[in-house]
Amino acid sequence: MELSPERTREMLEAEVVALKDLIEVAGAVVSTLDLDTVLRHILTSAMRFAETPAGSIALYDGYRNDLTLHAHEGLTPEFVKTERWSVQPGGLTEQVLTRGEILFVNDTADTSFFHNPTALNEGIRSLICVPLMMQNRIVGILYLDDFVPRDFDKERMKLLSVLASFAAMAIDNAQLHARTRLMAITDSLTGLYNHRYFQQIFSRELNRAKRYEKPLAIIMLDVDDFKRFNDTYGHPHGDKVLAAMGDFLGEALRSSDFAFRYGGEEFIVLLPETEFDSALQVAERLRELVERRSLDVLKGLAPQGVTVSVGVASFPRDGESRGDMLKRVDDLLYRAKEFGKNRVYSRREDEP
């Protein structure tokens, strides 16, 4: 059937808008490495092109076989509060991952593999699922949702694959940037942050503590008799001890805390918004965990395990500058060494 001039003009205008969106998205991809900013831009453009009132973009982790929500629009807080979910066998997402091509669902009520209770409660009745592929590898999925059944124009929707390519490129660029940045601030042996990054974070957190009148605690740990261990068993075994220390610190701390390899066998922990008494408890927990867990983890390598001496200081109790606090916690650490090692030491109330 021949289209009317008005309908032809509408379709051409829609194509022009879509092409303008593609140009804007391309510009966004190359102008920023902030992944979520680019993905929100791509999602908005895709929703406008597909004329859907809602949508989301989730990144796919092939090792964990799950997805993490990174951008969304038009969905309720109840729906988006689940930020990570596993791929369910036989479900919609598995269909997309298996096929590796755009999947159209015209009516969820008539789709045998659509049985997501959260999506059904949201009232989603039709959707387009676009795999985001980079070098034949799916890195995410673009979901475009409607709350009524739809017959999608599949030929026209092929343009979504171009948007998907931009999205995959943005994801790859951002992840590469994140990996590169992480390498620059991470100690390769222990997996902890490095000394240079400690200087940045310590300055930032101390300024923040001063500005908002919040406490800040610092813990310094040193592996006891580490030089003798190295001389006895060799540096490769010493490296294994240090790597284990990285695991112990990561296991014991909150996500809001920071752990650093300060240098050699010395480690530092920063505890934002943590009072002195709480920091003492954390320090003692760390000391006990190293002593206990090293017996198992280093079995056959260090039969007696290893221990640490620990100093604890806090702002403003032990100083108000970086230099004062570092000197104080370093002094306290070596007092712990002097008083027998494998212990936590802090300034007593009657000390100056």
N, C-alpha and C positions, 0 to 999 in steps of 0.2 A: 504494500500500500504506500502510495506517495505521500510524503510528509508535507504539511502545510508550510508556507513561508514563515509563519510565526513560530512553529515548532522547530523548524530548521535553525532559525535565528537563536532561539533559546538554547538549542544544543550547542551551537557554535560559541555562544557566550559562556556557557558552562565549561566548554573545553578551554577557552581563553583563561577563565578564572583558575582552572586546574593547572594550567601551564604556569601561570603567575605564582601559584602556590609552590610548584616544584622549584622554581627559581629561588623563591624565598627560603625554602627548606635547604636547598643546596648552599645558599649563602650562610645559613645558620650552622650547617655542618662544619664548614671550613673556618668559621669565625670564632667558635668557642669549643672548649674541651669539657664543658659542664654537661655531662650526659643527660641529666634530667631536664635541663633547659631545652636541649635539642629534641628530646623525645616528646616533650609537651608540645613543641611547635609542630612536629610531624603528626602527632595525634590530632591536633586541632585541624590541620590541613586535610587529613584523611577523613575525619568526620564531616567536614564541610563538603568534600568531594562526594562521599557516599551518602550524604544527607541523612546521617544517623544522629540521634540526640545524645548518645553516650558511647563511651569507648575506653580502652585501656591498652597499655603496653607493658608486657612482663618480660623479664630476661630469663633465659633458660640456662640452667646449670646441668650439663650432661653427666657430670660425675655424681651429683646428688640426685639427679633426675627430678628436679623441682623447678618452680618458677618463682620469681620475686617481682612484685608490682613496683613499677617505677614512674608511671604516668597514668592519670585517669581523669575523666570528665563525665559529668552527668550521672554519676552513680552515688548511691546513698552512703553515708558514713558506715552503716552496718555492713554493707557489701565490701567496702575497701579496707575495713579494719583487718582483714586477713591479708597480710602482706606477703606471705610465703605459703605455697601449697605444693604438694607432691603430685606427680602425674599419676592418674588413676588408670589402671588397665581397662581398655575398652572405652574410655571416655573421650570427650571431644578433643581435648588437648593431645592425647595420644594419637588420635586420628590425624591431626595436623602434623605432628612430629613424624609420623610414619610416612605420610604421603609427600610431605615437603612441598605442597602447593596450596593455593588459596582454597579455602573450604567455605561454602555457602550453606547456611541453615535458614531456610525460608520460614519454617515454623517449628519451634522447639517442641511443641506438643505432639508433632508427628515424626519426631526424630528419635530413633531407637537408642542411639548412643549418647543422647543428651539427657543426663540424669544428675546434674549438679544441683543439689537442693538450694544452695545459696543463690545461684543464678535464677532458679525458678521462683524463689521467694522475691527476688528483685523484680520479677515480672518481665524478664527478657524473653521475647517471643521470636526474634530473628536476629541473625548476626553473620558477620563476615570474619573469618579468621585468616590472617595473613602471616605466613612464616617469614621471619627475618633471617635471611641466609647470608653467610659470609664464607666464600670458598667451599660451597656444598655442606656447610655446617650451620645448623640452626642455632642462632644466638638469642632469639626471642620470638615473641608472637604479638602481633597487633590484633586486638579484638575491636570490632565496630558493632555496637549493639543498638537494637530498636525494641520498642515495647509493644509492637504490633507485628503480625505476620507480614512478610515482604517477599515480592518476587524481584530479586536483584538483577540488574542488567549486567550479566557476566562479562560481555565483551567490553563494555565501558569500564567495568571495575578492574580490567587488566592493568589500567594505569596505576592502580594501587601497588603493583609490583615495583614500579619505579620509586615510589615513596618508601617501600619496604627496603629497597637497595640503599637509599640514603640513610634509613634508620640503622641498618646493619653496619654501614660504614661508620656512622657516629658511635655506635656501641664499640666497634673494634678500635677506633681511634682513642676513645675515652679509656677503655680498658688497658690499652698499650701505655697511655700516659700515666695511668694509675700504677701500673707495674713498674714503670721507669722511676716514678717518684718514690715508690715504696723502696726500691733498691737503693735510692740515694739517701734515705733516712733510716735504713735498717741495717743492723749488724748481721752479716751473712751466716756467722757461726751459730748464734743463739736465737736468731729470729726476733730479737728485741730491737727497740729503737736504739740508734747510735748516739755517741757523745755529742756530735754536732747538733742533732735534733733536740737533745736534752737542753742545750743552752737556749734554743728557741722557745721550747715549751715552758721551761722554768721561768724565763722572763715574762712570757705571756700569762702564766697562771699566777705569778707573784703580783703582777700589775693588776690582774683581775681581783685577787684577794684584797689588795689595798683599796681598789676603787669601790668594791661592794662590801668591804669590811667583813670578809669571810675568812675562815681559817684555811691554812694550807700546811700539810705535813710532808716531810721528806724523810725517807729511810735509805740508809746506805748499808750495803752488805758486802762482806769480803769473805771469800772461801778460805777457810783456815788451812794453814800449812800447804798451800797450793804449790809453792816453789819446790818443796820437798817431794810432793806427789809427782810433779813433772820430772824432777831429777831421778826419781825411783822408777817410774813407769814409762816415761817418755812423753813428748809433747802430743802425739796423736791421742793417747789416753787422756791427757789433760784437756784436749779439745772436746772430748766426749763428756767430760765433767761439766765444762762450760755450757755445752749444748743442753745438757740435762737441766742446768740451772735456768736456762731460758724457758724450758717446759714447766718447771716448778713454779716460776713466777707467773707465767701465763695461767696456770691452773688455779692459783690462789687469789688473784686480784679481781676486782670489779671491772666492768667494761669502761667505767669512767676514770679508772686509774691509769697511770702511765708507768711502764717499766723500761729501763734503759741498761745497756751494757756501758758502764762509765769508762772502763778501760781495764785491760788485763783481766784479773779475777774480781774486779769490783763492779757492783751493780747499784743502781739507784731506782727508787720507786717514789713517784709523786702521787700524793693523795689529795686531790682538790676537795675543798669544803669538808675537811676531816679534822675534828678536834684532836688535841694531843693524846688524850686517854684512848680514843678509838685507834689512833695510829699505833700506840703501844701494843694494843691487842693484835693488830694486823702484823706488826713486826714479830711478835712472839709466835703467831700462827705460821709465818713464813719460816722462822728458825726451826720450829718443830717439824714442819712439813719437809724441809730439806733433809733434816736428820733422819726422819722416818722413811721417806720415799727413796732416798739415795741408796738405802740398804738393798732395796729390790731392783731399782732401775740400774744401778751400777754393780750388781752382783757379778762376780767373776772379774770385774775391773778394779773395784775398790771394795774389798770384802768388808771393811769397817764402815763403808759409806763415807760421806763427807759432812762437814758442819760449816756453819757460817757464824761470824761475829757481826753484830748489827748495832748501828747507831740510829737514834730517832730524834728529830728536832721538828719544831713547828713554828709557823708565823702566826702572831707576832711574838710568841713566847720566847723564842731563841734567836731573834734577829729580824730586822726589817729590810735587809738588803740581800741580794744574791750572795755577795761575798761573805757577809756575816753568817748566813744560814749554812752555806757550804763549809765554812771553816768549823762551825759548831758541830755539824753532823759528822765531819771527818774526825774531829777530836774525840767525839763520843765513840765512834767506831774503834778507834785505837785504844781507848780506855777499856772497851769490851775485850780487846785482845790482851791487854795487860792484866785484866782480872780473870784470865783463864780460858778465854775463847768460848765458842758455842753459847753465846749469851747475848741478850739485848741490853744496851746501856743507853740511858738518857740523863739529862741534867736533873739533879735533885733540886727540890724547891729552895733549899738553903744555900745552894751554890750561886755565885755571882753570874 
